[in-house]
Amino acid sequence: MAGISPLAVIEEGAVIGEGVEIGPYAYVSSKATIGDRTTIGQCARIDGDTTIGADCRIFSHAVVGSIPQDLKFHGEDVKLIIGDRNTIREFTLINPGTEGGGGITKIGDDNLLMGYVHVAHDCIIGDRCIFANAATLAGHVEIGNGVVVGGMTPIHQFVKIGDLAMIAGASALSQDVPPFCLAEGNRAVLRGLNLTGLRRHLPRETINELRVAYKELFERGRPLKETAQSLLERSENEEVKSMCRFVLETKRGIPYERMNDDK
């Protein structure tokens, strides 16, 4: 694909950056802004008030910016904002926000959304995340940086997932997952730290401190929020503090198995 196909439909008013490539039968709405060097594949659709950053790749039949799948939506002005260097694969669906969620769905930079991923209204996604095939995010989900979500995994509305967490494939997540943790199962529960991801991003000393904090929080059978508050006050490690603050602020709860093991 080179340049803009004469068979593409680009509505008057769309803002198209330098070096953009748009394939045949693709559609770009009048309110869309497409950043420099972004490519839009054959039959992809860029709908509504959608801003896409530079160097993104949007593959065939992706639908980006179509109205929310929410019965409360009545045509109000809403937005979808996508950052730079994102890859959006075939048949992915991304919806803008709704009035009840602030009106914006936002995706950061350097993310990979594989085929058939769905990002619903009012989701907030950070940078460098990977969503495997058919991962589905309900409305108002918030996801940090460096998160991995396995294929065929649905995430319940209003769930939050912290930085560098991983959700295993074919799981079903209905509660919040703290940063640096691994969750798996239906319904998904914490299985430990996301050690593979942590080893790629954090020094060994920090990982060791997170191991100790994880065990104290989730394997001692003590009151969770009291333990998190105590750790927050005692620890000097920023990653441990981040985990503790997440636990203290959760609204949907943390999915871990209560144990009485005080080893």
Rosetta blueprint (number, residue, H / E / L):
1 M L
2 A L
3 G L
4 I E
5 S L
6 P L
7 L L
8 A L
9 V E
10 I E
11 E L
12 E L
13 G L
14 A L
15 V E
16 I E
17 G L
18 E L
19 G L
20 V L
21 E E
22 I E
23 G L
24 P L
25 Y L
26 A L
27 Y E
28 V E
29 S L
30 S L
31 K L
32 A L
33 T E
34 I E
35 G L
36 D L
37 R L
38 T L
39 T E
40 I E
41 G L
42 Q L
43 C L
44 A L
45 R E
46 I E
47 D L
48 G L
49 D E
50 T E
51 T E
52 I E
53 G L
54 A L
55 D L
56 C L
57 R E
58 I E
59 F L
60 S L
61 H L
62 A L
63 V E
64 V E
65 G L
66 S L
67 I L
68 P L
69 Q L
70 D L
71 L L
72 K L
73 F L
74 H L
75 G L
76 E L
77 D L
78 V L
79 K E
80 L E
81 I E
82 I E
83 G L
84 D L
85 R L
86 N L
87 T E
88 I E
89 R L
90 E L
91 F L
92 T L
93 L E
94 I E
95 N L
96 P L
97 G L
98 T L
99 E H
100 G H
101 G H
102 G L
103 G L
104 I E
105 T E
106 K E
107 I E
108 G L
109 D L
110 D L
111 N L
112 L E
113 L E
114 M L
115 G L
116 Y L
117 V L
118 H E
119 V E
120 A L
121 H L
122 D L
123 C L
124 I E
125 I E
126 G L
127 D L
128 R L
129 C L
130 I E
131 F E
132 A L
133 N L
134 A L
135 A L
136 T E
137 L E
138 A L
139 G L
140 H L
141 V L
142 E E
143 I E
144 G L
145 N L
146 G L
147 V L
148 V E
149 V E
150 G L
151 G L
152 M L
153 T L
154 P E
155 I E
156 H L
157 Q L
158 F L
159 V L
160 K E
161 I E
162 G L
163 D L
164 L L
165 A L
166 M E
167 I E
168 A L
169 G L
170 A L
171 S L
172 A E
173 L E
174 S L
175 Q L
176 D L
177 V E
178 P L
179 P L
180 F L
181 C E
182 L E
183 A E
184 E E
185 G E
186 N E
187 R L
188 A E
189 V E
190 L E
191 R E
192 G E
193 L E
194 N L
195 L H
196 T H
197 G H
198 L H
199 R H
200 R H
201 H H
202 L L
203 P L
204 R H
205 E H
206 T H
207 I H
208 N H
209 E H
210 L H
211 R H
212 V H
213 A H
214 Y H
215 K H
216 E H
217 L H
218 F H
219 E L
220 R L
221 G L
222 R L
223 P L
224 L H
225 K H
226 E H
227 T H
228 A H
229 Q H
230 S H
231 L H
232 L H
233 E H
234 R H
235 S L
236 E L
237 N L
238 E H
239 E H
240 V H
241 K H
242 S H
243 M H
244 C H
245 R H
246 F H
247 V H
248 L H
249 E H
250 T L
251 K L
252 R L
253 G L
254 I L
255 P L
256 Y L
257 E L
258 R L
259 M L
260 N L
261 D L
262 D L
263 K L
